[in-house]
């Protein structure tokens, strides 16, 4: 399943641990054991968050022996960043005019 809206990504990345996992995966592929060590979270918690990220299309996984390595899908975040950037650009160019209240 791929991400369909900005709200989906915003909600997913709003969780501090998921955001940390995404940040770590931006540097390199990591397995669950690495993420447990780097975040201090318990393995079931990391696995849950990786499932959420994988189901959303933000990360992909690849089995390597007894481990599964996770990789950030840059295109998923680039689409999100573009949408947020477009909103920021509109806000930067917005007029100071106010609509009258009804």
Secondary structure as UniProt FT lines:
FT   HELIX           6..13
FT   HELIX           16..25
FT   TURN            26..27
FT   STRAND          30..31
FT   HELIX           32..39
FT   HELIX           43..55
FT   TURN            56..57
FT   STRAND          59..64
FT   TURN            65..66
FT   STRAND          67..72
FT   HELIX           74..92
//
